[in-house]
Amino acid sequence: MSSAEELYKQLADAVVDMDEEKAVLLAKQAVSQKVDAYQAIDKGLAKGMERAGKLFEDEEYFVPELIICSDAMNAGIAVLKPHLKPGTAAARHKGVIGVIEGDTHDIGKNLVKIMLESSGFDILDLGRDVPPQTFVDKAIEIGAELILMSSLMTTTMDTMGDVIKILIDKGVRDKFKIAVGGGPISQAFADRIGADGYSKNAAEAVRMCQSLLA
Amino acid sequence: MPVISFINENINVTVEEGVSILAGARAAGITIESPCNAMGTCGKCKVIIHGQPPENPGAAVLACQTPVSGNIAVLVKDYREENRSLRILAAGSGFSYEKAPFITKHFRGGATQVYGGDKPLGVEEGNTAAACYGVVVDIGTTTIVSVLVDLHTGGELASDSILNPQTVYAQDVLSRIHFASKPEGLETLHRVFIEALRAMLFKMTSRAAADILNIYEVVFSGNTTMIHLACAEDPAPLGRYPYAPAIWGANHIPADTLGISPFGRIYLPPVISAYVGADITSGILASRLDEKKGAAVFIDVGTNGEMVIAKDGTLAAASTAAGPAFEGMNISCGMRANSGAIEAFHIDDDGNFSFTVIGGGTAKGICGSGLLDMCAELVRTGVIGSNGRFVFPEKGNCSDRLKKSFRSKDGKNAFFITDDVYLAQKDIRQIQLAKGAIRCGIEMLLAGLGIDAENVETVEIAGSFGFHLNENSLINIGMIPPRFAGKVRFAGNTSLSGGLAFLLNTAFREKMKALVKRINKIELAADPGFERNFIKYLNF
């Protein structure tokens, strides 16, 4: 294993081990050793977050661990970011995310956003209580490929279907992949409103989004 | 030899000095629930005692752990309502107050005048002044409990409890709102409620040999959604931000549909917010939260954990989306507190576990209090780590007996209590979410009022399974701060006992109306610190 590869692994381990200080220390080491910053993020920190996501899916990790892992990852990224060479970053998939109108429960949405960002997605967070038209307008405005919606309340989830109706009316439904999630949401519900994807947790959401865009 | 006087039962028994109150009760044929079989762990045999030093008069002690040293008087919990298949909590702690009901009747000139406050409502022929009844209905999402009361004496004549018939159409509050957001859905949910209530009124008046036409006032206590449905009001706004109720209570509505006296009325206690309802107003009244010295906390544990904190008369209230885990929903072997449910669980010093099953038969599943006990005991003994993960048996320092209970279920670790009933890793996650939400709410309300948990003097826990909870378990899983130890009182169904106070003393209506206006309604999710706090309290 080359010293760079050894460092990537250590960076990944620091994230999985929830060790923010170590992640920062290793990131600084990467900078001083002139290791490519993009690779250090992609093969190191982000890889660690991917492993954390896997542990979450295996029920080994839970929300607090996932958040602390992402804190460690972001602390490392903050060190490396100024050293990214212009133009080295691969094109990132863009998406908009938000909690549907009428609903203000956003912890799940925030988790999905963290997981996607750590996997190289560019996510615009529209916040909570987001009207259907806003999802459509913002997705078109930033040239998003993904529209991601969540709801924790049975009473608000049907509004997600309105987003898809607006897209169809505008004749732009095919330009986007649409995925939904949240407490009362199921695959059957996603099928019923004509969404492209559903995932039951934040870690699974990453794989689902990747496969939608594959 | 000392004499124990059991107050409610009116029985005196002479015992050897040093025997426990529980042993004395058993000798006298009095039932004191003791699921841990006098281990001193389950806390269910609490009784109130008077007259024995060094305890304060009125102290609550464990009957199984308290030896009798001198003559004492003992107040045992009343079990009349407990021996049902579904354990519906009908009793709630009350307090004494002057009987001054809204409805009064006066016989003069050969006829009886019915008054509501100082306004005449109607006249009945002859002298009917003695027959003057009222009803309190606690409309819970899952259960409905009613009590028929003599308005002259305040005495309870009959009570009845049923499963809320609306559950057939939609299980939880949000599904209920969703179902009722269409006019025919609302009509259905309202109709089945009214039909069920009429049947309850009929049953109670028959049992008490009372005439249903002599019921003049019915108090509806319940969460905001249930009150909307009971009043045939569209609950849709409750299900969407900004969660605005259409009904705020503190008023009367006609009672035409109930078949009671033609002069009868329904009284709605004041509503605090969309998710802190009239049931909580009743709870504040029943626990006299606003009159407590120092800081006091009231928590209603359920699908929505509602909490109110009071300090020197300043009140703040919030609700948290705890989810239905405590009702046994979303749990692999979860069930309601029906017969066959494991309701208590304990691990002794040798690492052997024991549990109690409602009804005493074979365990079919685990209800809310059982889940809390299990998590708490497994956390206490290191079987579950502070991060909520099962510690692998080879790593943990648990006993062989506990290790043997670890088995794989669908490729994942699970803790088997019996061959059929187990606790899975994902179940623990659900409990973490539920208790984390409640703890986060408590901590944020405390912080908002600048109160240290240390300085909280009383903690009242109400709710559908209140009496079956165990303070140690609540602390061990971190649902309440450790500093609340020794301060917790399980208040039972305060929606009902508070509703009763509204019925029997009309002065509470204006008082609570003013108080509810003063309550600081906190929207936890709007606080930028909410998410971090919630996540912090997910751990055990």
Interface residues (C-beta under 8 A of the other chain):
Chain A: E59 E60 F62 V63 P64 E65 I67 E101 G102 D103 T104 H105 D106 I107 N110 R128 D129 L152 M153 T154 T155 T156 G183 P184
Chain B: D172 L174 S175 I177 H178 S181 A236 L238 G239 R240 Y241 A321 G323 N387 G388 R389 K412 Q425 K426 R429 Q432 A525 A526 E531 F534 I535 K536 L538 N539
